[in-house]
Amino acid sequence: MLINVEHPIISYSDKGKPFQYEKLFYATVEPYILEFKNCRLDKLTDEDAARCLARIFNKMEVNSVPVTEFFKADIDKMKAAGKSQYEITTTLASMIAHDIFCCFDKNLYDENDEFAVCDRIYCIVKDGEKDFIYCNSTVKEGKLARKHPSPEAVYFAELMKFNEQGKLPKVNDN
């Protein structure tokens, strides 16, 4: 799944403006939402939305580990706190969205104006094939306007490479 860098949430992001992680996540995984419910997530009841997201999470991997296994401790804490299935799935969606899209949130840029990074790469496994969530945008540089991969595209390519090499964490340390 290619991240749409032209999406208004990314295009109009700026320091001081709230970054809508969840909306961007739902827009990115929308083909899978439509596959399960044939309806956009915002049109579903809370119960149906929770079921739909849970089905997606059951097919999703982070660093080649099932998402539900990777975040098992967090999910167990939420269950123990008496959270509803809807609250659990939307909280998990928020956590995943922050991991994926942190590099686009200008509010998270450091003092050197560099974007935030995470050591997790996500994919949805369908029919044995991994559909990674990634960015491959380009930027024009120089007088000849040659296109080069954007810094975010380089970041996602490195994550993919590290994942293939088994260098990304297989357990959640947070």
WOPEKA-V877229 format. One record per residue. RES is the residue in three letters. PSI is psi as a letter, one per 30 degrees, with the letter a starting at -180 (* if undefined). OMEGA is omega in whole degrees, -180 to 180 (999 if undefined). Layout:
res-><RES & RES>
psi-><PSI & PSI>
omega-><OMEGA & OMEGA>
//
This chain:
res-><MET & LEU & ILE & ASN & VAL & GLU & HIS & PRO & ILE & ILE & SER & TYR & SER & ASP & LYS & GLY & LYS & PRO & PHE & GLN & TYR & GLU & LYS & LEU & PHE & TYR & ALA & THR & VAL & GLU & PRO & TYR & ILE & LEU & GLU & PHE & LYS & ASN & CYS & ARG & LEU & ASP & LYS & LEU & THR & ASP & GLU & ASP & ALA & ALA & ARG & CYS & LEU & ALA & ARG & ILE & PHE & ASN & LYS & MET & GLU & VAL & ASN & SER & VAL & PRO & VAL & THR & GLU & PHE & PHE & LYS & ALA & ASP & ILE & ASP & LYS & MET & LYS & ALA & ALA & GLY & LYS & SER & GLN & TYR & GLU & ILE & THR & THR & THR & LEU & ALA & SER & MET & ILE & ALA & HIS & ASP & ILE & PHE & CYS & CYS & PHE & ASP & LYS & ASN & LEU & TYR & ASP & GLU & ASN & ASP & GLU & PHE & ALA & VAL & CYS & ASP & ARG & ILE & TYR & CYS & ILE & VAL & LYS & ASP & GLY & GLU & LYS & ASP & PHE & ILE & TYR & CYS & ASN & SER & THR & VAL & LYS & GLU & GLY & LYS & LEU & ALA & ARG & LYS & HIS & PRO & SER & PRO & GLU & ALA & VAL & TYR & PHE & ALA & GLU & LEU & MET & LYS & PHE & ASN & GLU & GLN & GLY & LYS & LEU & PRO & LYS & VAL & ASN & ASP & ASN>
psi-><j & k & k & j & f & f & k & e & e & e & e & g & k & l & k & f & k & k & k & i & e & e & e & e & e & e & e & e & g & e & e & e & e & e & e & e & f & h & k & l & e & f & f & l & l & e & e & e & e & e & e & e & e & e & e & e & e & f & f & k & l & k & h & g & k & k & e & f & e & e & g & e & e & e & e & e & e & e & e & e & f & g & k & l & e & e & e & e & e & e & e & e & e & e & e & e & e & e & e & e & g & e & f & f & j & f & f & g & k & a & f & g & h & k & l & l & l & l & h & k & k & k & l & k & k & k & h & f & k & k & j & k & j & l & k & h & l & l & l & k & k & l & f & f & h & k & k & l & k & l & e & e & e & e & e & e & e & e & e & e & e & e & e & e & f & g & f & l & k & f & l & j & f & *>
omega-><-179 & 176 & 180 & -178 & 176 & 179 & -178 & 179 & 179 & -176 & -175 & 178 & 179 & 178 & 179 & 178 & 178 & 179 & -173 & -177 & -174 & 179 & 179 & 177 & -179 & 178 & -179 & -178 & -177 & 178 & 179 & 175 & 180 & 179 & -179 & -172 & -178 & -178 & 177 & -175 & -178 & 179 & -177 & 172 & 179 & -179 & 179 & 178 & 179 & 178 & -179 & 179 & 179 & 178 & 178 & -180 & 178 & 178 & -174 & 176 & 172 & -178 & 179 & 176 & 177 & -177 & -178 & 176 & -179 & -178 & -176 & -180 & 179 & 179 & 179 & 178 & -180 & 178 & 180 & 179 & 177 & 179 & 177 & 178 & 178 & 179 & 180 & -177 & 179 & 176 & 178 & 177 & 179 & 179 & -180 & -180 & 178 & 178 & -174 & -168 & -178 & -178 & -180 & -177 & -177 & 177 & -178 & 178 & -180 & -177 & 177 & -179 & 177 & -176 & 179 & 179 & 179 & -179 & -179 & 175 & -173 & 174 & 172 & -179 & 180 & -179 & 178 & 180 & 179 & 178 & -176 & 173 & -174 & 179 & 174 & -178 & 179 & 176 & 177 & 180 & 175 & -178 & -179 & 178 & 176 & -179 & 177 & 176 & 177 & 178 & 178 & 178 & 177 & 178 & -180 & 177 & 177 & 177 & 179 & -180 & 179 & 178 & 178 & -180 & -180 & -176 & -180 & -176 & 180 & 176 & -180 & -178 & -174 & 999>
//
